[in-house]
Amino acid sequence: MVKSDSTTTIKDLRKQTLRFVKERNWEQFQNMRSLAISLSLEANELLDHFQWLNDAEVDKIEKDEAKIEEFAMELADILAYLLIASNKLNIDLSKAFYSKMDLNNKKYIAERFKYLTWKEDNKVYQQIRNEHLKEIKLTQSNNRKNKTKKP
C-alpha cells in the first residue's frame, strides 16, 4: 500500500519518528531547546530557497517539479522535528491544532480580512498582533506582581 496523507494518520507518523529516534538512542540528546533549534534550522533551509527571489520567480519555482520535490524533503524534515517534539511532550497535535485554529478564528475574524488588500490586511494584522503583545505583557506583569506579594 502506498503511504500518503489519505492513508496515514498523525499517530502513524509519530510512531515512525519515535522508532527512528529510539533505534539511534537519540532521546538523550533531544531536549526541547535542541528540538526547537533544529525545527527552526529546518524551516530556514526551506526559506533559503526563496531568498532574494521576486514574486514572479517564486511563482515559477512553485510550478517546478524538481523544486517541489526539494520543498517536500524540507517540509518532511520540519514535520519530523515537529513530531519528535510532540512525542517528547506528549502533545496531541490534532487537539492542539484544532484548539489553536479556534483561537485564530476568533482573533482573525474572516469577515474582517476577507476583502482587504495586502496592505490593509497587514495593517489590521499588525494592530491585532500589537494588542495581543500588550495583553501578554500585562499578564506577565500581573504574574510578577502576584509572585512578589506576601501572604
Secondary structure as a PSIPRED ss2 file (coil, helix, strand):
# PSIPRED VFORMAT (PSIPRED V4.0)

   1 M C   1.000  0.000  0.000
   2 V C   1.000  0.000  0.000
   3 K C   1.000  0.000  0.000
   4 S C   1.000  0.000  0.000
   5 D C   1.000  0.000  0.000
   6 S C   1.000  0.000  0.000
   7 T C   1.000  0.000  0.000
   8 T C   1.000  0.000  0.000
   9 T C   1.000  0.000  0.000
  10 I H   0.000  1.000  0.000
  11 K H   0.000  1.000  0.000
  12 D H   0.000  1.000  0.000
  13 L H   0.000  1.000  0.000
  14 R H   0.000  1.000  0.000
  15 K H   0.000  1.000  0.000
  16 Q H   0.000  1.000  0.000
  17 T H   0.000  1.000  0.000
  18 L H   0.000  1.000  0.000
  19 R H   0.000  1.000  0.000
  20 F H   0.000  1.000  0.000
  21 V H   0.000  1.000  0.000
  22 K H   0.000  1.000  0.000
  23 E H   0.000  1.000  0.000
  24 R C   1.000  0.000  0.000
  25 N C   1.000  0.000  0.000
  26 W C   1.000  0.000  0.000
  27 E H   0.000  1.000  0.000
  28 Q H   0.000  1.000  0.000
  29 F H   0.000  1.000  0.000
  30 Q C   1.000  0.000  0.000
  31 N C   1.000  0.000  0.000
  32 M H   0.000  1.000  0.000
  33 R H   0.000  1.000  0.000
  34 S H   0.000  1.000  0.000
  35 L H   0.000  1.000  0.000
  36 A H   0.000  1.000  0.000
  37 I H   0.000  1.000  0.000
  38 S H   0.000  1.000  0.000
  39 L H   0.000  1.000  0.000
  40 S H   0.000  1.000  0.000
  41 L H   0.000  1.000  0.000
  42 E H   0.000  1.000  0.000
  43 A H   0.000  1.000  0.000
  44 N H   0.000  1.000  0.000
  45 E H   0.000  1.000  0.000
  46 L H   0.000  1.000  0.000
  47 L H   0.000  1.000  0.000
  48 D H   0.000  1.000  0.000
  49 H C   1.000  0.000  0.000
  50 F C   1.000  0.000  0.000
  51 Q C   1.000  0.000  0.000
  52 W C   1.000  0.000  0.000
  53 L C   1.000  0.000  0.000
  54 N C   1.000  0.000  0.000
  55 D H   0.000  1.000  0.000
  56 A H   0.000  1.000  0.000
  57 E H   0.000  1.000  0.000
  58 V H   0.000  1.000  0.000
  59 D H   0.000  1.000  0.000
  60 K H   0.000  1.000  0.000
  61 I H   0.000  1.000  0.000
  62 E C   1.000  0.000  0.000
  63 K C   1.000  0.000  0.000
  64 D C   1.000  0.000  0.000
  65 E H   0.000  1.000  0.000
  66 A H   0.000  1.000  0.000
  67 K H   0.000  1.000  0.000
  68 I H   0.000  1.000  0.000
  69 E H   0.000  1.000  0.000
  70 E H   0.000  1.000  0.000
  71 F H   0.000  1.000  0.000
  72 A H   0.000  1.000  0.000
  73 M H   0.000  1.000  0.000
  74 E H   0.000  1.000  0.000
  75 L H   0.000  1.000  0.000
  76 A H   0.000  1.000  0.000
  77 D H   0.000  1.000  0.000
  78 I H   0.000  1.000  0.000
  79 L H   0.000  1.000  0.000
  80 A H   0.000  1.000  0.000
  81 Y H   0.000  1.000  0.000
  82 L H   0.000  1.000  0.000
  83 L H   0.000  1.000  0.000
  84 I H   0.000  1.000  0.000
  85 A H   0.000  1.000  0.000
  86 S H   0.000  1.000  0.000
  87 N H   0.000  1.000  0.000
  88 K H   0.000  1.000  0.000
  89 L H   0.000  1.000  0.000
  90 N C   1.000  0.000  0.000
  91 I C   1.000  0.000  0.000
  92 D C   1.000  0.000  0.000
  93 L H   0.000  1.000  0.000
  94 S H   0.000  1.000  0.000
  95 K H   0.000  1.000  0.000
  96 A H   0.000  1.000  0.000
  97 F H   0.000  1.000  0.000
  98 Y H   0.000  1.000  0.000
  99 S H   0.000  1.000  0.000
 100 K H   0.000  1.000  0.000
 101 M H   0.000  1.000  0.000
 102 D H   0.000  1.000  0.000
 103 L H   0.000  1.000  0.000
 104 N H   0.000  1.000  0.000
 105 N H   0.000  1.000  0.000
 106 K H   0.000  1.000  0.000
 107 K H   0.000  1.000  0.000
 108 Y C   1.000  0.000  0.000
 109 I C   1.000  0.000  0.000
 110 A H   0.000  1.000  0.000
 111 E H   0.000  1.000  0.000
 112 R H   0.000  1.000  0.000
 113 F H   0.000  1.000  0.000
 114 K C   1.000  0.000  0.000
 115 Y C   1.000  0.000  0.000
 116 L C   1.000  0.000  0.000
 117 T C   1.000  0.000  0.000
 118 W H   0.000  1.000  0.000
 119 K H   0.000  1.000  0.000
 120 E H   0.000  1.000  0.000
 121 D H   0.000  1.000  0.000
 122 N H   0.000  1.000  0.000
 123 K H   0.000  1.000  0.000
 124 V H   0.000  1.000  0.000
 125 Y H   0.000  1.000  0.000
 126 Q H   0.000  1.000  0.000
 127 Q H   0.000  1.000  0.000
 128 I H   0.000  1.000  0.000
 129 R H   0.000  1.000  0.000
 130 N H   0.000  1.000  0.000
 131 E H   0.000  1.000  0.000
 132 H H   0.000  1.000  0.000
 133 L H   0.000  1.000  0.000
 134 K H   0.000  1.000  0.000
 135 E H   0.000  1.000  0.000
 136 I H   0.000  1.000  0.000
 137 K H   0.000  1.000  0.000
 138 L H   0.000  1.000  0.000
 139 T H   0.000  1.000  0.000
 140 Q H   0.000  1.000  0.000
 141 S H   0.000  1.000  0.000
 142 N H   0.000  1.000  0.000
 143 N H   0.000  1.000  0.000
 144 R H   0.000  1.000  0.000
 145 K H   0.000  1.000  0.000
 146 N H   0.000  1.000  0.000
 147 K H   0.000  1.000  0.000
 148 T H   0.000  1.000  0.000
 149 K C   1.000  0.000  0.000
 150 K C   1.000  0.000  0.000
 151 P C   1.000  0.000  0.000
